[in-house]
Amino acid sequence: MSTQPAVTLERVESWLTGEDLVFEHDDEGDIMVGFENCYFAFYMQAEGELLLARAYWRGRFPVGQMPELHDLADAHHQKTYGPRLSVLTSPGEEGQDSAILGTQMVEYVAQGRSDEQLAAFMDLVMRMNMRLFADIEERYPALVTWGDD
């Protein structure tokens, strides 16, 4: 078996560029990709053994709705393999917290990945998250405040 090339953020950038996706880096060097309804963060952990992809939907819920959102996450986890859906608290406007939805997908990459394997993971991340967020938008249309311009 041949050795696969190491997975690096530079290779993630190369895939994003090949898909004509615009990205930037945050203060820690993580890759950020923004869409109208969500944004993605890609970064390495465990000394380069893990490639993590997180996504956050832009809709904001009242904190009081968190139990309902936890039920939504539980139902999601029972019917699908991924992504892992979490309910988070985020500082809102005027000092009022709100609940947001975030996801995470992790790939163990210590043995490297071919370009095809990395592309398959990246494509899976994008498609699964976008499908999940589209489902959430259908369920909570009043929270879709972008695109109203």
Summary of the structure (lengths in Angstrom):
residues: 149
radius of gyration: 16.5
end to end distance: 54.1
largest distance: 57.3
contacts: 384
relative contact order: 0.19
helix: 39%
strand: 30%
